[in-house]
Amino acid sequence: DNKKAIADAGGISVVLAAMKVHKGHVDMQWTGCWALTNLAFNGDNTTVIVASGGIPVVLAAMKVHKGHADVQEQGCFALTNLAVKADNKIVIAAAGGIPVVLA
């Protein structure tokens, strides 16, 4: 499974770090959210993404690029995949995710 191999190689932390460094770059944010969306199809990766602070990173991308539909779409997809685990729904809400998604 490529998703597991990417995570095992440190790919999740690399994606999150790139998103943090390049907050203002819309294509980086879109691609980062897209990568997290796909990586989160693996349940173990979902745990790593959340533990690594992925939810606030996705929400930050959506806030900074609220006028860019592609970032909004991929951010919503990433949050959807992360919310498959019930505990993550609480984390998303606690991080302010509901108003970001509804904006």
N, C-alpha and C positions, 0 to 999 in steps of 0.2 A: 504494500500500500504506500503510494507516494506521499500521502498526507502524513503518515507516521514517520516516514524517512525524513521528510522536511523538518518536522518537529524535533526528531531525534538529533538532527544536525544543527539545531539552534535557530531554525528558520523563523519561528514565531517571534522570538526576541529581536531578530534582525528586522522583521517587518514592523514591529512596534517602534523600534528605535528610529527607523527611517521616517515613519509617520510623525514622530515627535520632532525630529530635526527639521523636517520639511513641511511644517504645518500650513504654510501659505501656498504650497504647490498643489493645485487642484488635481492634477493627474496622479501625483504620488498618493494623495489621499484616496482617490477613487481606486487605484490599483491596490493600495494597502487594505482597504475595506473588502475588495474583491478577493484578495488572498486570504484574509481572515474568514470570509464567508465560506470559502472552499475548505480551508483547514478545519473549520468547526464542524464539518460533516463527520469527523472522527471524535467520538465522545471523550477520549483522553485529551485530545487537543483542546477541546472546549474548556476543560478544567485548567489547562496550562494558560490558555488565552486569558481567562478571567483572573487567575492567580497572578498573572503578569501585568495586570492593569489594562487589559485590552478594551474593556467596556468604556472607561473614560476617554481612551484614545479615539475610539470610534465616535463617541458623542462629540468630542472636540472637533473632529473632522466635519461632522454634520453641522455644528454651530458655525464654524469658520466659513464653510462653503455652503451656507443655506440657500444660496441662489443657483446652485449647480445640481440639476436633477440627477446626474449620474452618481454623485457622491451621496445624495439622499437615498437613492435606490439601493446602492451597495451597502450603505450604512444600515438601512432597514433590514436587508438580507442578512448581514452579519449578526445584528441583534436578534433576528428571528432564529437563526441557527444556534446562537448562544442560549436563547431562552428555552430551548428544548429541555434543558435541565431546569427543573422547577426552582431550585435555589437561585439560579441566575436571573430569574424574573424579578426577584426581590432586589438583587444587586443592581439591575438595570434601572428599576424604579428609584432606588435610593440614590443612584448617581444622577438623577434628574432626567432619565431617558424618556419618560412619557411626554413631557412638554416639548422635548427636542423632536421626537417623532411626529407630534401633532402640529408642529410649527409649519 
